[in-house]
Every structure is written in structure tokens, then in C-alpha cells.
């Protein structure tokens, strides 16, 4: 009989915790955004003059030496 009561108490605590969790933290609402984008055209970099950056060591060999 004691094990049965323990199981019932465990189930009751579980259900009460679920109820409080749903009351305190409601599920997020789905947000629907309407309207046109401010920049409808995607960025086209095919004709742009893009170069790789060149990096220079500041500390030089001080860390290696």
C-alpha cells in the first residue's frame, strides 16, 4: 500500500508541476509578418571589386622566441 501511495504522490507532483509550468511560461505565440521587405533586391557581388584582406603580425617573433 505504501508503494501505491508513493506512485500516486509522484504522479500528482508531476501533474502539478506541469500545470504551474504552463501557467507561468505560456508557449510562444506564432508571429506573422506582413508587408514588403525594405530591400527587395538581394546583394549582387558578381561585378564588385572584392579583394582578400592581408594581415600582418604585430608581435612578430616575440611569442615564438
N, C-alpha and C positions, 0 to 999 in steps of 0.2 A: 504494500500500500504506500510506503514511503517513496519508492521509486516512481510510482504513478503520479504522486503529488509533485515530485521534483520535475517530472516531464511537463506537467500542466503549468507549473510556475514558470518554467523556461519558455514555453510557448507563449504564455501571457506576457512575459517581459519582452520577448521578441516582437510581438504584435504591437505592444505599447510603444516600443522604440521606433517602429516603422511609422506609426501614426504621428508621433511627435516630429520625426524627421520630415515627413511630408508637410506638416503644418508650419514648421519653422523654415524649411527650404523648399518652396514650391518649384516645380520643374521650370526650366527656362522657356519663355514664350518664343514661338517662331516669328521672326521679323521679316516682313515682306517690304522690299524697297522698290518703289515705282519711280519712273522718270528716266530721262536720258542721261548718259554719262557726260561729264563736263568735257572730257577729251575723247571723242568718239573714234578718232584715228589712232591706231597703235603706232608706237615709235618705230620708225623705219631707219635702221642704221646701215643699210646696204651701201649708200653713197657717201657716208660720212668718213672723214679722215680720222681714223682711230689708230693710235699707236700704243705699243706696250710701254708701261712705265719702267724706268730704270732706277734701281735702288742702289744706294751707296752705303757701305758700312761706316758707321760713325765712330765706333770704338776701335776699329781696325783689329790689330793683333793683341790687344791688351788682355782679352779674355783667353786667348789661346796660349799666351806666353807665360 
